[in-house]
Amino acid sequence: MTPALRTALLPLLLVSALGACSKPPEQSVSTAPAPAPVEPARQIKQYDIDTLLSSLRLQGADFSPDASKVLFSSNVSGVINLYEVPAAGGEPTPLTQSTTDSNYSIGYFPNDGRILYTADQGGNELNHVYVRELDGSVKDLTPGDKFKAQFAGFADDKQSFFIATNERDERYFDLYEYAVDGYARSLFFKNDSGFFPGNISRDKKLVTLIKANTTSDSDIYLHDLASGKMRNLTEHEGIEQNDSIAFTPEGQLLIGSNRDGEFSRLLRLDLESGERKVVYETNWDVAGAEYSPDDRFLLVYINADARTELKLLDAKTYAEQPLPRVPAGDITGVSFSRDASKLAFYVASSRFPSSLWTADLGGEARQLVSALNPAVNVEDLVEGEVVRFASYDGLEIPGILYLPHGASAAAKVPAMVWVHGGPGGQSRLNYSPLVQYLVNHGYAVYAINNRGSSGYGKSFYA
């Protein structure tokens, strides 16, 4: 879209949506002759809402130990179940056949085909963690009533794994350690602070805890399991967001923090001296990071203007490395193969929901499972575009503009403003069946990221 077209359409959009009738500012009115209406290059099919809603919901992506298969969850049966698909492409194979409770994949065991997954019971939102054995039988690793359980990762030596539950006291999540062989369980960390467990050090001597002070302010605490002592790693004045991301192979801590700036940076925190080293920073929030299984790479997630972008770094030098060539879109749910030669991930855009892809590092990506209803032609849908306008005080307000095919300054259409929920929150460049339905039926939609939205700096969020 040209700048002139943006300028012409955005005031129209806001005026139409709010029912205003005042004349827009003089400088926003184009004096050039109106262009001729733009006719769609092809006939656009209109879809009913059920057709646009009837896309797959996919979740989770994990390579089998030999990287020959990818585990994921799908609601293709009407209920979310576990599936695996050949990494080279092919038909998915169902692994569970629940007709009532949704089963969400966690991942394979490090060295065999056993699978961990989570499910609640009858929609009670009290998730337990289950293991699907090699023979297909299922065992609840967290039996009991009236508590939640969450997987907290495998130990660095892959001989055990951790699950957080609030079975002892519904107010607090304790950490339990399970043996990979036999599932013997022991209490690893008793949590009496009320803070939420973050990361476990590779030598299993330290646990980080997150204290949420407000929705925009948090601290990271470090608990020494041997001494029982806990200290605040991020003491500060004012407002800042701090998040524990991962322990480094050398025993330091990667954190995300927006101290000293508007956006969250990826930092390496020396646990002895308190010194901070910048690992990665940009003019957007670093939303997270993770090491590859062999510790060669560090994958960084960036919330860049309403979509997630990836950066692959050398884990020692932090030099940027080439990524696979992937389709443009919001990239989430990334998983490395055990040898870090492959990635599995999800790609979504305004025109299609999150679909499962895989790629060799430095190679081409291939789609394994498409989530879009096959009855929908993606060319009939529209891609959103980030468009900004100046507020009363000059602050730029971002939003995502969706225009029907053929709409132009000379072919005006009715318009609506879409306001996301909160607190915080963000309208993103991903698939919304309702937005696409409205646009497909002739309405422009402006999904505004109003003041208080996440992703545009802490001053904008405040």
C-alpha positions as a printed NumPy array, in Angstrom:
array([[  0.   ,   0.   ,   0.   ],
       [  1.311,   3.457,  -0.876],
       [  1.699,   6.169,   1.779],
       [ -0.983,   8.206,   0.013],
       [ -3.438,   5.338,   0.216],
       [ -2.683,   4.845,   3.915],
       [ -3.24 ,   8.54 ,   4.543],
       [ -6.514,   8.545,   2.665],
       [ -7.94 ,   5.41 ,   4.23 ],
       [ -6.954,   5.675,   7.883],
       [ -9.003,   8.801,   8.757],
       [-11.92 ,   7.26 ,   6.86 ],
       [-11.528,   4.113,   8.895],
       [-11.573,   5.863,  12.253],
       [-14.405,   8.195,  11.285],
       [-16.535,   5.358,   9.928],
       [-15.973,   3.176,  12.95 ],
       [-16.667,   5.812,  15.574],
       [-19.514,   7.517,  13.759],
       [-17.697,  10.853,  13.699],
       [-18.512,  13.483,  11.1  ],
       [-15.793,  16.086,  11.628],
       [-13.43 ,  17.001,   8.829],
       [ -9.996,  15.338,   9.158],
       [ -6.914,  17.545,   9.573],
       [ -6.039,  19.463,   6.433],
       [ -2.613,  17.871,   6.087],
       [ -4.124,  14.382,   5.941],
       [ -6.261,  15.17 ,   2.897],
       [ -4.722,  14.316,  -0.452],
       [ -5.026,  17.041,  -3.09 ],
       [ -4.098,  14.674,  -5.912],
       [ -6.856,  13.418,  -8.222],
       [ -8.539,  10.31 ,  -6.86 ],
       [ -7.156,   7.166,  -8.483],
       [ -9.432,   4.874, -10.388],
       [-10.985,   2.006,  -8.42 ],
       [ -8.767,  -1.062,  -8.258],
       [-10.523,  -4.147,  -9.525],
       [ -9.517,  -7.498,  -8.017],
       [ -7.438,  -9.553, -10.436],
       [ -9.775, -12.49 ,  -9.893],
       [-13.216, -13.156,  -8.506],
       [-13.037, -13.322,  -4.707],
       [-15.107, -16.082,  -3.157],
       [-17.138, -15.22 ,  -0.07 ],
       [-17.066, -17.655,   2.852],
       [-19.458, -18.198,   5.724],
       [-18.096, -17.931,   9.253],
       [-18.24 , -21.698,   9.876],
       [-15.915, -22.342,   6.931],
       [-13.348, -19.846,   8.199],
       [-13.607, -21.187,  11.744],
       [-13.151, -24.793,  10.612],
       [ -9.37 , -24.8  ,  10.546],
       [ -7.132, -27.097,  12.535],
       [ -5.726, -26.184,  15.911],
       [ -2.13 , -27.421,  16.081],
       [  0.213, -27.289,  19.077],
       [  3.615, -28.579,  20.124],
       [  6.496, -29.692,  17.917],
       [  9.221, -32.098,  19.014],
       [ 11.582, -34.339,  17.064],
       [ 11.892, -38.008,  17.94 ],
       [ 15.393, -38.919,  19.209],
       [ 16.458, -40.038,  15.711],
       [ 14.813, -36.964,  14.089],
       [ 12.718, -39.163,  11.795],
       [  9.352, -38.007,  13.207],
       [  7.76 , -34.897,  14.681],
       [  5.292, -35.057,  17.575],
       [  2.416, -32.574,  17.716],
       [ -1.212, -32.159,  18.837],
       [ -4.2  , -31.584,  16.553],
       [ -7.981, -31.345,  16.805],
       [ -8.526, -32.995,  13.413],
       [-10.704, -35.629,  15.147],
       [-12.791, -32.971,  16.893],
       [-10.823, -33.359,  20.139],
       [ -7.142, -32.453,  20.535],
       [ -5.033, -35.624,  20.419],
       [ -1.391, -36.602,  19.898],
       [  0.01 , -37.315,  16.439],
       [  3.382, -37.914,  14.873],
       [  4.317, -37.175,  11.279],
       [  7.406, -38.2  ,   9.274],
       [  9.916, -35.345,   9.319],
       [ 10.405, -35.825,   5.577],
       [  6.666, -35.406,   4.984],
       [  3.713, -37.774,   4.923],
       [  0.469, -38.561,   6.687],
       [  0.226, -38.043,  10.467],
       [ -0.372, -41.09 ,  12.666],
       [ -2.677, -40.749,  15.706],
       [ -1.132, -41.766,  19.032],
       [ -4.111, -41.09 ,  21.31 ],
       [ -7.829, -41.367,  20.577],
       [ -9.525, -39.322,  23.292],
       [-13.127, -38.365,  22.558],
       [-13.54 , -36.16 ,  25.644],
       [-10.353, -34.635,  27.095],
       [ -7.83 , -32.674,  25.04 ],
       [ -4.311, -34.154,  25.038],
       [ -1.472, -31.651,  24.546],
       [  1.975, -32.885,  23.586],
       [  5.037, -32.065,  25.692],
       [  7.695, -34.106,  23.916],
       [  9.566, -37.352,  23.455],
       [ 11.905, -38.758,  26.067],
       [ 15.541, -37.918,  25.214],
       [ 16.623, -41.42 ,  24.231],
       [ 13.529, -43.404,  23.274],
       [ 10.017, -43.132,  21.852],
       [  8.128, -42.63 ,  25.11 ],
       [  6.041, -39.462,  25.081],
       [  5.024, -36.947,  27.739],
       [  1.767, -35.052,  27.406],
       [ -0.675, -33.08 ,  29.533],
       [ -4.466, -33.186,  29.874],
       [ -7.15 , -32.117,  32.303],
       [-10.228, -34.114,  33.28 ],
       [-13.564, -33.102,  31.842],
       [-12.536, -29.491,  31.329],
       [-11.691, -28.841,  34.998],
       [ -8.413, -27.088,  33.996],
       [ -6.509, -29.205,  36.53 ],
       [ -3.91 , -30.571,  34.139],
       [ -1.898, -33.671,  34.955],
       [  1.239, -34.977,  33.237],
       [  1.058, -38.368,  31.53 ],
       [  3.539, -40.696,  29.866],
       [  2.626, -42.774,  26.82 ],
       [  4.746, -45.906,  27.004],
       [  6.314, -47.644,  24.003],
       [  3.464, -50.186,  23.957],
       [  0.848, -47.408,  23.819],
       [ -0.268, -47.708,  27.443],
       [ -0.663, -44.501,  29.457],
       [  0.393, -43.68 ,  33.025],
       [ -0.617, -40.609,  35.043],
       [  2.607, -39.361,  36.637],
       [  0.68 , -36.96 ,  38.875],
       [ -2.332, -38.893,  40.223],
       [ -4.653, -37.163,  42.648],
       [ -7.407, -34.577,  42.807],
       [ -7.734, -30.807,  43.021],
       [ -4.253, -29.775,  41.917],
       [ -2.419, -28.733,  38.761],
       [  0.773, -30.185,  37.343],
       [  3.147, -28.618,  34.811],
       [  6.178, -30.116,  33.103],
       [  9.358, -28.212,  34.032],
       [ 11.97 , -29.796,  31.763],
       [ 14.548, -32.581,  31.666],
       [ 17.697, -32.451,  33.765],
       [ 20.895, -31.643,  31.903],
       [ 22.09 , -35.263,  32.166],
       [ 18.739, -36.511,  30.764],
       [ 18.454, -39.053,  33.592],
       [ 15.55 , -37.265,  35.264],
       [ 12.888, -34.644,  34.653],
       [ 10.917, -32.149,  36.725],
       [  7.226, -31.474,  37.282],
       [  5.767, -28.54 ,  39.23 ],
       [  2.562, -29.178,  41.198],
       [  0.52 , -27.415,  43.86 ],
       [ -0.627, -30.678,  45.496],
       [  0.967, -29.865,  48.883],
       [ -0.52 , -26.381,  49.094],
       [ -2.767, -24.994,  46.377],
       [ -1.107, -21.576,  46.788],
       [  2.411, -22.737,  45.87 ],
       [  4.026, -24.809,  43.123],
       [  6.69 , -27.23 ,  44.388],
       [  9.156, -29.005,  42.09 ],
       [  9.391, -32.796,  41.986],
       [ 12.143, -34.785,  40.292],
       [ 11.274, -38.001,  38.423],
       [ 13.7  , -40.693,  37.301],
       [ 13.576, -41.338,  33.558],
       [ 13.759, -45.07 ,  34.29 ],
       [ 10.961, -46.212,  36.604],
       [  9.592, -42.724,  37.416],
       [ 10.716, -42.743,  41.066],
       [  9.743, -39.354,  42.472],
       [ 11.243, -37.087,  45.125],
       [ 10.55 , -33.554,  46.324],
       [ 13.237, -31.407,  44.694],
       [ 12.224, -27.926,  45.861],
       [  9.643, -26.96 ,  48.477],
       [  8.281, -23.562,  47.556],
       [  7.028, -21.488,  50.475],
       [  7.629, -18.088,  48.887],
       [  4.613, -17.954,  46.613],
       [  6.924, -17.025,  43.726],
       [  6.735, -19.061,  40.524],
       [  9.585, -21.502,  39.699],
       [ 11.693, -20.41 ,  36.742],
       [ 14.811, -22.389,  35.77 ],
       [ 16.857, -25.177,  37.348],
       [ 20.637, -24.95 ,  37.069],
       [ 22.425, -27.642,  35.095],
       [ 24.106, -29.005,  38.227],
       [ 20.703, -29.036,  40.007],
       [ 21.976, -26.821,  42.827],
       [ 20.039, -23.62 ,  42.079],
       [ 16.468, -22.644,  41.212],
       [ 15.287, -19.274,  39.951],
       [ 11.945, -17.885,  41.078],
       [  9.896, -15.1  ,  39.53 ],
       [  8.104, -12.564,  41.711],
       [  5.457, -10.552,  39.86 ],
       [  5.18 ,  -7.211,  41.643],
       [  2.679,  -5.791,  39.134],
       [  1.769,  -6.588,  35.535],
       [  4.728,  -4.45 ,  34.423],
       [  7.238,  -5.045,  37.223],
       [  8.948,  -8.256,  38.345],
       [ 12.037,  -9.646,  40.059],
       [ 14.173, -12.77 ,  39.747],
       [ 15.188, -14.574,  42.935],
       [ 17.873, -17.251,  43.218],
       [ 17.362, -20.118,  45.682],
       [ 20.362, -22.196,  46.764],
       [ 19.083, -25.717,  47.44 ],
       [ 21.989, -26.671,  49.716],
       [ 21.829, -23.66 ,  52.034],
       [ 18.144, -22.877,  51.636],
       [ 19.038, -19.209,  51.163],
       [ 17.328, -16.995,  48.604],
       [ 18.42 , -13.63 ,  47.21 ],
       [ 17.018, -11.075,  44.811],
       [ 19.11 , -10.881,  41.627],
       [ 17.305,  -7.851,  40.21 ],
       [ 16.843,  -5.358,  43.05 ],
       [ 15.728,  -2.085,  41.533],
       [ 13.862,   1.159,  41.986],
       [ 11.051,   2.164,  39.71 ],
       [  9.437,  -0.198,  37.225],
       [ 11.216,  -2.897,  35.261],
       [ 10.327,  -6.307,  33.892],
       [ 12.736,  -9.165,  34.604],
       [ 12.472, -12.759,  33.454],
       [ 14.652, -15.822,  34.035],
       [ 15.356, -17.467,  30.661],
       [ 18.056, -20.169,  30.98 ],
       [ 21.216, -21.166,  32.79 ],
       [ 24.284, -21.057,  30.562],
       [ 26.611, -24.071,  30.168],
       [ 29.117, -22.172,  32.352],
       [ 26.626, -21.69 ,  35.197],
       [ 25.642, -18.073,  34.618],
       [ 22.063, -16.95 ,  33.995],
       [ 20.414, -15.563,  30.877],
       [ 17.714, -13.048,  31.727],
       [ 15.382, -10.742,  29.873],
       [ 15.208,  -7.228,  31.312],
       [ 14.034,  -3.791,  30.231],
       [ 16.238,  -2.022,  32.758],
       [ 18.007,   0.966,  31.149],
       [ 15.647,   1.117,  28.198],
       [ 12.178,   0.79 ,  26.748],
       [ 12.566,  -2.776,  25.492],
       [ 13.601,  -6.061,  27.029],
       [ 17.178,  -7.126,  26.203],
       [ 18.778, -10.563,  26.473],
       [ 21.506, -10.348,  29.131],
       [ 23.997, -12.735,  30.713],
       [ 24.079, -12.223,  34.473],
       [ 27.171, -13.257,  36.429],
       [ 25.765, -14.81 ,  39.602],
       [ 28.852, -13.944,  41.679],
       [ 29.64 , -10.385,  40.629],
       [ 26.235,  -9.3  ,  39.367],
       [ 27.853,  -8.049,  36.142],
       [ 25.543,  -7.939,  33.128],
       [ 26.633,  -8.542,  29.542],
       [ 24.369,  -7.803,  26.585],
       [ 23.796, -10.932,  24.51 ],
       [ 21.227,  -9.485,  22.122],
       [ 19.31 ,  -6.223,  21.886],
       [ 17.174,  -4.493,  19.298],
       [ 14.416,  -1.888,  19.19 ],
       [ 11.843,  -4.53 ,  20.122],
       [ 11.308,  -6.823,  23.087],
       [ 13.369,  -9.988,  23.313],
       [ 10.587, -12.407,  24.222],
       [ 12.734, -15.432,  25.086],
       [ 15.673, -17.631,  24.145],
       [ 16.747, -21.262,  24.301],
       [ 19.882, -23.321,  23.77 ],
       [ 20.106, -26.073,  21.185],
       [ 20.451, -29.56 ,  22.736],
       [ 24.193, -29.613,  21.979],
       [ 24.696, -26.038,  23.279],
       [ 26.118, -24.865,  19.933],
       [ 23.34 , -22.394,  19.229],
       [ 21.177, -19.901,  21.058],
       [ 17.784, -19.223,  19.484],
       [ 16.346, -15.786,  20.317],
       [ 12.665, -14.807,  19.98 ],
       [ 11.834, -11.162,  19.219],
       [  8.382,  -9.566,  19.331],
       [  8.963,  -7.346,  16.292],
       [  6.026,  -5.114,  15.397],
       [  3.282,  -7.651,  16.18 ],
       [  4.975, -10.808,  14.923],
       [  7.634, -13.137,  16.325],
       [ 10.997, -13.13 ,  14.565],
       [ 13.923, -15.476,  15.211],
       [ 17.646, -14.883,  15.487],
       [ 20.116, -17.774,  15.657],
       [ 23.32 , -17.009,  17.554],
       [ 26.547, -18.879,  18.157],
       [ 26.159, -19.832,  21.826],
       [ 29.748, -18.846,  22.692],
       [ 30.444, -15.746,  20.597],
       [ 26.823, -14.576,  20.152],
       [ 27.567, -13.987,  16.461],
       [ 24.468, -14.267,  14.288],
       [ 24.134, -17.496,  12.282],
       [ 22.087, -18.249,   9.141],
       [ 18.558, -19.54 ,   9.648],
       [ 16.545, -21.742,   7.296],
       [ 14.589, -19.916,   4.629],
       [ 11.077, -19.868,   6.076],
       [  7.838, -18.236,   4.9  ],
       [  7.113, -14.747,   6.172],
       [  4.921, -14.858,   9.247],
       [  4.697, -15.255,  12.996],
       [  7.091, -18.083,  13.957],
       [  6.441, -19.934,  17.215],
       [  6.879, -23.314,  18.913],
       [ 10.424, -23.912,  17.652],
       [ 12.147, -27.188,  18.496],
       [ 15.644, -28.452,  17.62 ],
       [ 16.453, -32.01 ,  16.642],
       [ 18.805, -33.688,  19.142],
       [ 21.851, -33.025,  16.922],
       [ 20.697, -29.428,  16.236],
       [ 20.724, -29.992,  12.468],
       [ 16.965, -29.473,  12.038],
       [ 14.192, -27.228,  13.306],
       [ 10.475, -27.895,  13.682],
       [  8.257, -24.84 ,  14.108],
       [  4.922, -23.173,  13.409],
       [  4.303, -20.384,  10.919],
       [  1.143, -18.259,  10.966],
       [  0.094, -15.154,   9.087],
       [ -3.023, -13.05 ,   8.733],
       [ -4.146, -15.405,   5.959],
       [ -3.571, -18.803,   7.575],
       [ -3.433, -20.25 ,  11.106],
       [ -0.336, -21.788,  12.706],
       [  0.857, -24.623,  10.483],
       [  3.633, -27.131,  11.18 ],
       [  6.909, -26.835,   9.266],
       [ 10.389, -28.321,   9.442],
       [ 13.732, -27.292,   7.962],
       [ 17.413, -28.163,   7.914],
       [ 19.607, -25.396,   9.303],
       [ 20.677, -23.261,   6.369],
       [ 18.272, -25.083,   4.059],
       [ 14.75 , -24.807,   2.739],
       [ 11.624, -25.175,   4.876],
       [  8.836, -27.624,   4.092],
       [  5.305, -27.71 ,   5.432],
       [  4.295, -30.896,   7.227],
       [  0.718, -30.047,   8.271],
       [ -1.464, -27.204,   6.995],
       [ -4.012, -25.834,   9.456],
       [ -6.133, -23.82 ,   7.011],
       [ -9.468, -25.358,   6.028],
       [ -8.854, -26.822,   2.533],
       [-12.189, -25.346,   1.442],
       [-10.615, -21.876,   1.758],
       [ -8.403, -20.437,  -0.978],
       [ -5.699, -18.447,   0.795],
       [ -5.696, -15.973,  -2.11 ],
       [ -9.241, -14.939,  -1.146],
       [ -8.004, -13.784,   2.263],
       [ -5.984, -10.647,   2.974],
       [ -2.696,  -9.927,   4.697],
       [ -2.728,  -7.367,   7.48 ],
       [ -0.395,  -4.37 ,   7.33 ],
       [  0.978,  -2.412,  10.275],
       [ -0.188,   1.212,   9.934],
       [  0.491,   4.   ,  12.445],
       [ -1.148,   7.333,  13.147],
       [ -0.206,  10.269,  15.369],
       [ -2.296,  10.671,  18.513],
       [ -3.343,  14.024,  20.016],
       [  0.064,  14.409,  21.721],
       [  2.139,  13.21 ,  18.781],
       [  2.612,   9.658,  20.066],
       [  2.478,   7.136,  17.232],
       [ -0.241,   4.535,  17.719],
       [  0.238,   1.263,  15.812],
       [ -2.434,  -1.022,  14.466],
       [ -3.017,  -3.656,  11.813],
       [ -5.062,  -2.628,   8.798],
       [ -7.014,  -5.224,   6.827],
       [ -8.468,  -4.028,   3.521],
       [-10.892,  -5.984,   1.323],
       [ -9.611,  -6.912,  -2.122],
       [-10.234,  -4.003,  -4.466],
       [-10.569,  -1.351,  -1.748],
       [ -8.835,   1.919,  -2.525],
       [ -9.149,   5.653,  -2.002],
       [-11.544,   5.637,  -4.962],
       [-13.402,   2.501,  -3.891],
       [-14.205,   3.177,  -0.247],
       [-15.612,   0.553,   2.074],
       [-17.215,   0.636,   5.545],
       [-14.731,   0.171,   8.359],
       [-14.51 ,  -1.091,  11.926],
       [-12.026,  -0.654,  14.772],
       [-10.998,  -3.889,  16.507],
       [ -9.944,  -3.48 ,  20.169],
       [ -8.028,  -6.324,  21.841],
       [ -8.41 ,  -7.414,  25.459],
       [ -6.107,  -6.66 ,  28.36 ],
       [ -4.473,  -5.734,  30.627],
       [ -1.658,  -5.347,  28.141],
       [ -2.303,  -7.594,  25.186],
       [ -1.519,  -7.024,  21.537],
       [ -3.243,  -7.45 ,  18.192],
       [ -0.807,  -9.514,  16.14 ],
       [ -0.208, -10.44 ,  12.529],
       [ -1.784, -13.85 ,  12.791],
       [ -4.964, -15.54 ,  11.678],
       [ -8.312, -14.303,  13.   ],
       [-11.279, -16.051,  11.351],
       [-13.657, -13.295,  12.469],
       [-11.477, -10.515,  11.045],
       [-11.104, -12.421,   7.778],
       [-14.866, -12.986,   7.655],
       [-15.561,  -9.258,   8.037],
       [-12.968,  -8.32 ,   5.42 ],
       [-14.145, -11.067,   3.08 ],
       [-17.627,  -9.526,   3.291],
       [-16.482,  -6.019,   2.45 ],
       [-15.448,  -4.335,   5.705],
       [-12.063,  -2.792,   6.416],
       [-10.8  ,  -3.633,   9.913],
       [ -8.235,  -1.67 ,  11.906],
       [ -6.942,  -3.769,  14.833],
       [ -5.615,  -0.977,  17.012],
       [ -2.828,  -1.487,  19.528],
       [ -3.94 ,   1.32 ,  21.811],
       [ -1.919,   2.835,  24.654],
       [ -1.333,   0.146,  27.251],
       [ -0.687,  -2.561,  24.662],
       [  2.301,  -4.863,  25.04 ],
       [  5.228,  -4.913,  22.643],
       [  5.917,  -1.195,  22.118],
       [  8.066,  -0.326,  25.115],
       [  7.394,   0.122,  28.808],
       [  6.308,   3.771,  28.479],
       [  3.662,   2.82 ,  25.92 ],
       [  2.528,  -0.052,  28.177],
       [  2.298,   2.086,  31.334]])
